[in-house]
Amino acid sequence: MMRILVLDGVKEAGVRALYNRGWQVDIIPRSWTEEELIFGIGEYDALIVRSATKITAPVIEAAKSLKVIGRAGVGVDNIDLEAATRKGIVVVNAPDGNTIAAAEHSLALMLALARNIPRGDVSLKEGRWDRRQLVGVELRQKTLGILGLGRIGSAVARRAQAFEMVCIGYDPYVSLDQAKRIGVELVSYQELLERSDFLTYSYAFDQRYPPPSGCKGH
């Protein structure tokens, strides 16, 4: 029988399919330190984590039966891929796990800024309703600059187009045809900054293409 260790507070509903196959699934509602993992990984065949628990080379070396490490999320930066490869352990993730949530959150923030919702919330709680100060702007026909057209950036573009926004983007790894399929005009980094009324960017671009001050990545 497969023995599976699940850490970082992954909900039981998320691993119910494993129970249904008759496997032993031990769910721990917190992260483990490297020392705890080295001591406890033992004979487990599979390990599922989120982002808090770090799967280091010493942990992987201590595993006697480990075959699969699953990351319940987008990245695998908390897993030593080289060490896993050396032992023939498969590493998998869930790249679409939070795509829709992140895209919707980006649109929510954009609408809040366009319609001065934070300012209105504060003024109303102070007993004022400064209607003239809260008019805001329409998203319709505004230009949205998308820095990074991966899963989340593409999802943001599709939703922005429902608001009749013009979407332009910069991503050196995306072809003109790919961008066209999602309704985005590819432009240079500088042109994107010059033309955009709103800007959304991926954290992956933070170091190479730092956004203007005050921008928040999706």
N, C-alpha and C positions, 0 to 999 in steps of 0.2 A: 504494500500500500504506500502511495506517495505521502510523504510528510511535508507540510508546507508551513512556513513561519511567516506571519503577516505582522508588520510593525507600523509605527507612525500613525496609529489611529484610523487606519482604513476601515470603513464601516463593513459590518457583516454582509449587508446587502450587496456590496461590491464584489464579494468573493463567494457568493451563494452557489454559483455554478460549480465551484470546486467541491463544496460539501455534497452537492447533488451527484457527483461522480464517486462518492464514497471515500474520498481521500481524507486524511487527518489534517485539519486546518487549525493551527493555534494562533489566535489573534491577540496581540499585545497592544493595548491602547496608548502607547507612547513610543518614543524612539529609544534605541539602545546605543550605548557607548561602544567604542571599539573593543574594550575589554569584555563587556557583556557578550558581544557577538562572538568573539574568539572562544569564550567559555561555553556559549549556548548554541552555536550553529550546528555542532555535532553531526548527527545523522540526517539532518533535514535535506530533502531533495530539491526544494524550491524556496525562494525567499522573495517576499514582496515588500517594497518600501515606498515611501513618498520622497520627500526631500531632506528630512531632518537626519535620518540615519545615514552614516557614511560607510559605504562598503569598500574598505581599503584592501590593499594587497595582503596584509597579515590576516585579515578576516577570511579572505578567499583561500589562503593557504591552510587555514585551520579547518575549513569545511571538508568533510570526508566524503560526502555523497551529493554535494550540491551540483545540480544540472542546469538550473534556470534561475536568473535574477530578474524579477519584474519591477519596473518603476511605474507606479501608479501616477503618472504625470507626463509632462512633455520632454524634459531633458534627461540626460543620464550622467550629468557632471558629478554626482555624488557616488558614482560607481567607478572603480578602477578597471577600465576596459581592457587594458593590457594584461593585467593579472588574470582577469576572467578568461581572456583568449588563451593564455598559456595553459590553463587547466581545462579548456574545452567547454567552458560554461557559457551558455547562451544568455545574452542580455537583451531584454525587450522593454519597450516603453509604450505609452499611450499618447501618441502625438496629437490626437484630436480631442483629448480629454477636456480641455478648457477653452477650446477655440471659440465656440459660440458665446460662452460667458464673457470672455475677454472682449470680443467684438461688440457685444451688446453694451458692455460697461463703457467702452470707448465712445459709443454713440450717446449713452446717457450723460457722460461728462460733457460732450460737445453741446448737447441740448441745454444742459444746465448753464453752461457759459453763455450760449447764444441768447437765452431767455432770462438771464440774471436771476436764476432760481436761488443760489446761495444768498445773494443780497436781499431778495424778497423775503426769504425765510428769516433772516436776521431782523429786518425792519418790522415784519409782522409780529415777531416775538417781543419787540420793543414797543408795540402798540401803535405802530405807524403803518401806513400803506402808501408808499411813494410811487404811485402808478406811473407817473411820467418818467421816473428813473428806472423803470423795470420793463420798458417796451422791448428792448433787445433787437435782434435781427433774425431774419428768416434764413434757414439753411438752404432753401431753394435757390439754385443758380450760383451759390457760393462755391469756391474752389477748395477742395480738400486735397492736401498734399500727403501722400502716404510714403513714408520712408521705410522700405522693406515690404515686399509683396509675397511673404510666405503665407502660411495658412491663416493666421490672424489678420494680417494686412489685407488679404484677398477677401476675407469675410467682412471686414469693415467696409471695403469698397462696395461690395454687393448691397449692403444695407444702406450705405450713404446714397447710392443711386436711387433707392426708393424715396428719398427725400429730394430727388431731382438735383443732387449736387454734381458738380463736374469733378471727376477724380483724376488726379495726375499722380505719378509715382516715380520713385527712383529705387532701382535694385539692380546691381551689376550682374546678378545671377539669373535674371528673368529676361526672356526674349521678348521681342516686339509682339510676336504671335500670342504668347502666353498672356501678356498684359492686355492685348486687344480682346481676348476671350472673356476677361472679367471687366471689360469696359474702362480700362485705365490707360491714359496716355503716358508713355514713358518719356521722361525729361531728364535733364542733368540735375545734379544735386543743387547747384546754384539757382537754376531756373525754378526748381521746386520751391525753394525758400522765397524767391521773389514773387511768385504767382499765388501762393497759397493764402487763403483766408483762414483756414484751419489746418493744423498739422498734427498728424499722428505718426508715431514711429515705434519700431521694434527695439527692445532692449539690446538685441544683437548688434545694432548699429551705434550704440552709445559711444564707444571708444573711437571708432573710425570716422563717424560723421556726427559729432556732437550737435544736438539741436539748439535752436535759439534759447536763451534764458527764459525759464517759466514754462517750457513745454514738458508734458508728462507722457511717457511712453505707454503704449497699450501692452 
